[in-house]
Amino acid sequence: MSLLAPPLDALLFRDLPKVIDSPFEEVKWHYNPLCRGCRYETDCKMRAMDEGELGRMPNISIDDARVMKDLLRVSRFNGSFNASDKPLTDIEELHELVQDHAKLEKIAKSSPTVVKRAKQILSLPKKIRVHQEVESPVIEAARTNRIQVSVDYL
C-alpha cells in the first residue's frame, strides 16, 4: 500500500477535485478506445474529430498520446514551426513534421527516445532514404478518416 499511496493521494486529493471544480469544456480529455460507454463519449469524439486532436488517431493510448504531445512540444521548442505560420491541429502538425526529414532528424538529435517511440507509434520506417517520401498510415487514417494499410519496415 505504501507504494500506491502517493499516486492515489495525488489523484484523489489534487487531480480529481481540480477536474470536478472545472467546467467540462476546460478539462483536457484524451478520447480513446477506453471511452466506450462513457456518457461523454459522443461529445469527446466529436471534439477530437473537429479539432484534430490526437484522440482522432486510431488506437492511440494515453501513453502514446503523451509521446506525440512530447514530440510536438520538442518540435515547437526546436523552432520547427514558425510563430507566423497559421495554427495547425495536432494531426496536421504531425503530418507536416513526418514529411520533413530534416526537421525530424534535428529533433531526433536532441530527443532520440521520443522520436524513436513516435516512429513506432506512427508506423514510420526506422531508416529513411534521402529522397524517400514518408507518410504515416496512422496519421493519414486520422486525416482522411479512411482505413490505411500499415507496412512493417525492416
C-alpha positions in Angstrom: 0.0 0.0 0.0 2.8 2.4 0.7 3.8 2.3 -3.0 0.3 3.1 -4.1 -0.3 5.9 -1.5 1.5 8.8 -3.3 -0.2 8.3 -6.8 -3.6 7.7 -5.1 -3.2 10.7 -2.9 -2.4 12.8 -5.9 -5.4 11.5 -7.8 -7.9 11.7 -5.0 -6.8 14.9 -3.3 -5.3 17.0 -6.1 -6.4 15.9 -9.6 -9.9 14.7 -9.0 -11.1 17.8 -7.1 -9.5 20.0 -9.8 -11.4 18.2 -12.5 -14.7 18.3 -10.6 -14.4 22.1 -10.0 -13.6 22.8 -13.7 -16.2 23.3 -16.4 -16.5 20.3 -18.8 -15.1 22.4 -21.7 -11.9 23.3 -19.9 -11.0 19.7 -18.8 -8.4 18.1 -21.0 -9.5 14.6 -22.0 -8.0 12.1 -24.4 -10.6 10.3 -26.5 -9.5 6.6 -26.9 -11.0 3.1 -27.1 -11.4 3.0 -23.3 -14.1 5.7 -23.6 -16.7 3.2 -24.9 -19.8 3.5 -22.7 -18.9 6.8 -21.1 -21.7 9.3 -21.1 -19.4 11.9 -22.6 -18.1 9.7 -25.4 -20.1 11.3 -28.2 -19.1 14.8 -27.2 -15.4 13.9 -26.8 -15.3 12.0 -30.1 -16.9 15.0 -31.9 -14.4 17.4 -30.3 -11.4 15.2 -31.2 -12.7 15.0 -34.8 -13.5 18.7 -35.2 -10.3 20.0 -33.5 -7.9 17.4 -35.0 -6.9 16.2 -31.6 -4.7 13.1 -31.1 -7.7 11.1 -29.9 -8.8 11.1 -33.5 -5.9 8.8 -34.3 -6.9 5.1 -34.3 -5.9 3.1 -31.2 -3.7 5.7 -29.6 -3.4 5.1 -25.9 -3.0 7.8 -23.3 0.7 6.9 -23.1 1.1 7.1 -26.9 -0.7 10.5 -26.9 1.8 11.7 -24.3 4.7 10.7 -26.6 3.0 12.5 -29.5 2.5 15.6 -27.3 6.2 15.5 -26.3 7.2 15.2 -29.9 5.1 18.3 -30.8 6.4 20.2 -27.8 10.0 19.4 -28.7 9.5 20.3 -32.3 8.0 23.7 -31.3 10.8 24.3 -28.9 13.4 23.5 -31.6 11.8 26.0 -33.9 10.4 23.5 -36.3 7.3 25.7 -36.8 7.3 29.4 -37.1 5.0 31.5 -34.9 3.9 33.3 -38.1 2.5 30.0 -39.5 -1.2 29.5 -39.2 -2.1 27.4 -36.2 -2.4 23.7 -37.2 -4.2 21.0 -35.5 -2.1 18.4 -33.7 -2.8 15.9 -36.5 -1.8 18.4 -39.3 1.3 19.4 -37.4 2.4 15.8 -37.0 1.7 15.2 -40.7 4.0 18.1 -41.7 6.7 17.1 -39.2 6.8 13.5 -40.5 7.1 14.7 -44.1 10.1 16.8 -43.4 13.1 14.5 -42.8 15.5 17.3 -41.8 13.2 18.6 -39.0 12.6 15.1 -37.7 16.3 14.3 -37.7 17.0 17.6 -35.9 14.6 16.6 -33.2 16.0 13.1 -33.1 19.4 14.5 -32.2 18.0 16.3 -29.1 15.3 13.8 -28.1 16.2 10.4 -29.6 13.9 8.4 -27.3 10.9 10.5 -28.1 11.4 10.3 -31.9 12.1 6.5 -31.7 8.9 5.8 -29.8 6.9 8.2 -32.0 8.2 6.4 -35.1 7.0 3.1 -33.7 3.6 4.5 -32.8 3.2 6.2 -36.2 4.4 3.1 -38.1 7.3 5.1 -39.7 10.4 3.4 -41.2 13.4 3.2 -38.9 15.7 4.3 -41.7 14.7 6.9 -44.3 16.4 7.3 -47.6 17.4 10.7 -48.8 14.6 11.3 -51.3 12.1 8.8 -49.9 8.6 10.2 -49.3 7.3 9.2 -45.9 3.7 9.1 -44.7 2.4 7.6 -41.5 -0.6 5.4 -42.1 -1.8 6.3 -38.6 -1.8 10.0 -39.3 -3.3 9.5 -42.8 -6.1 7.5 -41.3 -6.8 10.3 -38.9 -6.5 13.0 -41.6 -8.7 11.3 -44.2 -11.0 9.2 -42.0 -10.2 6.2 -44.2 -8.6 2.9 -43.4 -4.9 2.8 -44.2 -2.5 -0.1 -44.8 0.4 -0.2 -42.4 3.6 -1.8 -43.8 6.2 -3.0 -41.4 9.5 -1.6 -42.4 12.6 -3.7 -41.8 
